[in-house]
Amino acid sequence: MGETISEASSSESKLKNQEDSFYLYIHPQELHFPLELKKNISCSLQLWNKSDNYLAFKVKTTIPEKYCVRPNIGVLLPTSISDITVTMQALEEAPPDMQLKDKFILQSIVARPGSTTKDITSDMFNKDSGYEVKESKFRAVCVAPPPNYPPSPVQASGSSDQISVYLRSLLVRGPSKFQAKPNISELIAEREFLKELYKRHQEELERNVVIEKNKKLEPKN
């Protein structure tokens, strides 16, 4: 479950380009849960480490018994994109006016090069830990699903072509229309993230094509 919201700059944490090391982008800025009563609902959160450092992170929430965050603690490799799945436990009834007051905080620190999740502890994110802790806040939003609500191509087990079309549509459409009054820097950051995500997806598709071609060329016994 998520951890409740309530870690000295040592030689180990003073890494090169420390002031630029928290180049971390979170997408989306709000978690939208299409309301379905008596059913667990999951949303995906993407973290983009735009720095050349290893970043450790921890996710905390105001109501840990209501949400399951996986992983809720971990390591982001340099210039990598990772997914976090947030699952809201089944609701028996709709919240008043469809409003959720639930909030999340993502804490991040610079980790030592080569760090893995097993090297990261919750104590590292405490104020007296000696690490410089950065925090990013986001919240949960409950939305009513439209009739015959289709699953997202990214969450569904669709083909790579479907995912490619979905990402391309995001690039054309731009940032989520649900985001409340985004400023110019937020719009630019989200578009940049989507471009990077689409680029990496295309590279993965090309690698898969090469692998399939090589398999066909392999001699059969």
SVG drawing of the C-alpha trace seen along z (x, -y; Angstrom):
<svg xmlns="http://www.w3.org/2000/svg" viewBox="-24 -30 57 61">
<polyline fill="none" stroke="black" stroke-width="0.4" points="0.0,0.0 1.1,-3.6 2.9,-5.3 1.1,-8.0 2.1,-11.6 3.0,-12.9 15.0,-11.6 23.5,-16.1 24.8,-16.4 27.5,-13.7 30.3,-13.0 28.2,-10.1 25.2,-12.3 27.3,-15.2 27.3,-14.0 28.4,-15.8 25.8,-18.3 23.9,-18.0 21.9,-21.1 20.6,-19.6 20.2,-16.1 16.5,-16.3 15.4,-16.7 12.4,-14.4 9.1,-14.7 5.9,-13.1 3.0,-12.3 0.2,-12.9 -0.1,-15.6 -3.4,-14.1 -4.5,-10.5 -7.9,-10.1 -9.9,-7.1 -13.0,-6.3 -15.6,-5.5 -16.8,-1.9 -18.3,-0.9 -17.3,2.3 -14.2,2.7 -10.6,1.9 -9.4,-0.7 -5.8,-1.2 -4.0,-4.2 -0.5,-4.4 2.0,-7.1 5.1,-7.6 8.4,-8.9 11.0,-10.3 14.5,-10.8 16.0,-13.3 19.3,-13.5 22.5,-11.4 22.2,-10.4 20.5,-7.5 17.4,-8.8 15.6,-7.1 12.0,-7.7 9.2,-7.1 5.4,-7.6 3.3,-8.7 -0.4,-9.2 -2.9,-10.8 -5.0,-7.5 -2.7,-4.5 -5.5,-2.0 -7.4,-3.2 -4.6,-3.0 -2.0,-0.4 1.1,-1.8 3.5,0.5 6.3,-0.1 6.0,-2.7 9.8,-2.9 12.5,-2.3 15.4,-3.6 15.2,-5.4 18.2,-4.7 19.8,-7.7 17.6,-9.1 15.0,-6.3 11.3,-6.2 9.5,-4.0 5.9,-3.2 4.1,-3.2 0.7,-1.6 -1.7,-3.2 -4.8,-1.1 -7.7,-2.5 -9.6,0.0 -13.2,0.7 -15.7,-1.9 -19.2,-1.0 -20.7,-4.3 -19.7,-7.4 -18.0,-10.2 -20.0,-13.4 -20.0,-15.4 -17.5,-13.0 -14.8,-14.8 -11.7,-13.1 -9.6,-14.8 -6.8,-12.2 -3.3,-13.5 0.1,-12.0 3.7,-13.1 6.6,-11.7 9.9,-12.2 13.2,-11.8 16.9,-11.9 20.1,-11.4 21.3,-7.8 24.8,-6.4 25.6,-5.1 24.6,-1.5 22.0,-1.6 19.1,0.8 15.8,0.9 17.2,3.1 19.7,0.3 17.0,-2.2 15.3,-2.6 12.5,-4.8 14.9,-6.5 16.8,-8.0 13.8,-10.3 13.7,-11.7 14.6,-15.4 17.6,-14.4 18.9,-11.7 21.6,-13.9 20.1,-13.7 18.5,-16.6 14.9,-15.5 12.8,-16.9 9.0,-16.6 6.4,-16.6 2.7,-16.7 -0.2,-15.3 -3.8,-14.2 -6.4,-11.7 -9.5,-12.7 -12.7,-10.7 -14.3,-10.9 -17.5,-9.4 -16.7,-7.0 -18.7,-7.7 -21.1,-5.0 -19.2,-2.0 -16.0,-3.3 -13.1,-1.7 -9.9,-0.7 -6.8,-2.8 -4.6,-1.3 -1.7,-1.6 -3.4,0.3 -5.1,2.8 -3.2,5.8 -3.4,4.3 -0.8,4.6 2.3,2.4 0.6,0.6 -2.3,-0.4 0.1,-1.8 2.0,-3.7 -1.3,-5.2 -2.2,-6.2 1.1,-7.9 1.0,-9.7 -2.5,-11.0 -1.3,-12.4 1.5,-14.3 -1.0,-15.8 -3.6,-16.5 -1.1,-17.8 -1.4,-17.7 -4.4,-16.3 -7.5,-18.6 -8.3,-17.6 -5.2,-19.3 -6.3,-22.4 -4.9,-25.6 -1.5,-24.4 1.2,-27.0 3.4,-27.2 6.3,-25.4 4.1,-22.5 2.7,-22.2 6.2,-22.2 7.4,-19.6 4.5,-17.3 4.9,-17.5 8.6,-16.9 7.8,-13.8 5.4,-12.5 7.9,-12.9 10.5,-11.0 8.0,-8.3 7.0,-7.9 10.7,-8.0 11.6,-5.2 8.6,-3.2 9.6,-3.5 13.1,-2.3 11.7,0.7 9.5,1.5 12.5,1.4 14.5,3.7 11.6,6.2 11.5,6.1 15.3,6.9 14.9,9.7 12.0,11.2 14.0,11.0 17.0,12.7 14.8,15.5 13.6,16.1 17.2,16.2 18.3,18.8 18.8,22.3 16.2,24.8 17.1,28.1"/>
</svg>
